[in-house]
Each structure stands twice: as structure tokens, then as C-alpha cells.
Amino acid sequence: MGESYTRKTVADTGQVPRPNQDRDWTGIVKFKNCLLLFVTLDKTNFQKENQYHDVFTDGAKEFYWDYQSRNTIKTPAIERIVNGDAVVVFVRIKGKTQPFVYAGGLKMTRCSGEKPVQMAFDVLEHQSKPNALLDSVYSWRPDGGRRTRAIEAELVVEPVPDELDPLSDINNASDLPSDETERETVVKARLGQGRFRRDMLSLWGGCAVTGVVSPLMLRASHAKPWRISDNAERLDANNGLALTPSLDAAFDSGWITFNDSGEIVISSRFPSDEALKLEIRPNLKLRKPLNEKQKLYMAHHREEVFLGP
């Protein structure tokens, strides 16, 4: 981990034939048992259509990556990643002659868009004390700062009330940590991403109600809203649920909540025909008992968020 490789030494290490030319191994290199990503972070000198935005975030526990603009979600290599094939990444900051740094395995958590396809990965072998080479790629940021992409903000096309708008909450927050890494972690929690999302999925092992385990079909939602939580509560996996999109939207907007026994409570203001279409039924309940901290957060959700009775 954190060692320097050329494409040819990667081939030698994997005991596979060397590429005839470096350009034979660019982007995704496909093998039967895994896919290798070769990523150059600084694309300042690339053609405009190839200036993708690839970067480590959340203390280098996440990696955001754009696949080439001529490819789509149906591209075979992308389909393999979505289907859970093993992914390994080699990263360098710039230059055609600079070697790559081995940054380990990745696990895709979200993908969005077309041409380019945007992907978010958990960094499976994240190093809390990286060597100098690995730290350089972990900490790299483009000149002028990093832009937030659609896959991160999950931007909503239709207008939403300020109290449900994550970007409004973030922009109006006055108590965010001063440290950039800590601030990014707390902001990602409002977006249902980063450490908060990972801890939430680990705690519930899938959707808290249905048991769905595909990361693409899960959202992490706060019980005590982010905007009125302190920074510790914003990152506390006990403060919320991992849910499928329809349940998440209903929970976040107050159409449903859960009692201390884990049974769903549906607001009388939730149109019954809409609830049925979404398969939100009165017999649904949480798959696991709530612990004491979760009960406190859920009580706040019932009292302050739920549109009861």
C-alpha cells in the first residue's frame, strides 16, 4: 500500500503480460477476476472534454471518479463495477511519466449520470497514517478548490422547502467545524454520505425495514434533523435509519415515523392511495429493536418531524 508502480511493474506483480504501450492500459484495465483503475488526478493539461473530477474525500475514506465522457452506465466495464466486481486503483497526481501510487481496493456505493458516469467508492484499505506518496494523492485538491458534483449533492430538480433542502441547511449552518476535513465529514452527513452513511449501513446491515442490501438502493436519513443537531449528533449512526428511497423520502418529510417497538406510524395526512402505491403499509416495522439512543432520536422525530396524527 502506498508503493510506486508503473503499468509494467503492475503487470509483473500480477504475473500478466506487460502492455505493449502505456496507452494500452488506460482508464479501466479488465481482467477476469478484477478491474484496475489507472487515474491521473490533475487534468489541467487534458482536453476540456477529458477534464474529469477525480478526488479522495472524507479523510480519504471515499473516492469520487468520473468515467470517460464517451461511456455510459451500459458500458461493460461499468456494468461489472455496478455488479460488484473487485476494483483496485492506482493513482498519480500528474504527468505521463510519473509513476502511480497503489491505493488499494474500492467498493462502489453510488453511481449517477451518463457521459461521464460519476461513481463514488468506499476506500476499502484506507490508511489512517499513510506514507508520503499515499498522503500526497489522498490530500490533492485541484487549483481553485474542489467542486461538488451532482452525485454528492443528489440535487433535486423540483424546488423543495428550505427545511428539506440539504444545501440550504449547509449554507445556513453557523457551527460547522473549522478544520476542513472535519467540516467535510459533517457536511457529507447532511447529504447522507461519507462516514455517517457507512456507519449507518454497518449498523443496520441494509434497509432498516425491508432488508434491501444494495448500496445503490439505500439512503441514510437523520431522525433528529441535521439542521438542529450538534456536530456529534450529525455524525451519530444512531440518529436515523438506512432506508430505501421511498421510505427515506416519507421518513424525512414526516409522512411516517416509528414507535419504540419499531412499528411504523403513518400520518393521517399521507394520502392512502399514494402510500399503497409505494407499498408503505401499516404492518411494516423495523427489523431490529431500537437501542436507547435510537429511541431518544426517534422520539424527537415523532415530536418534531412527524406530521401526525
Salt bridges, closest charged atoms under 4 A:
ASP12 OD2 - ARG18 NH2 2.69
ASP22 OD2 - ARG7 NH1 3.75
ASP42 OD2 - LYS94 NZ 3.52
ASP54 OD2 - LYS43 NZ 2.73
ASP58 OD2 - ARG198 NH2 3.02
GLU62 OE2 - ARG110 NH1 3.77
GLU62 OE1 - LYS188 NZ 3.53
ASP66 OD1 - ARG149 NH1 2.79
ASP85 OD2 - ARG80 NE 2.62
ASP122 OD1 - ARG198 NH1 3.76
GLU152 OE2 - ARG146 NH1 2.83
GLU152 OE2 - ARG149 NE 3.38
GLU152 OE1 - LYS188 NZ 3.39
ASP169 OD2 - ARG190 NE 2.69
ASP175 OD1 - ARG234 NH1 3.22
GLU184 OE1 - ARG141 NH2 3.99
GLU184 OE2 - ARG146 NH2 3.12
ASP199 OD2 - ARG195 NE 3.93
GLU233 OE1 - LYS224 NZ 3.14
ASP236 OD2 - LYS293 NZ 2.91
ASP260 OD1 - ARG302 NH2 3.36
GLU274 OE2 - LYS277 NZ 3.41
GLU292 OE2 - LYS295 NZ 3.62
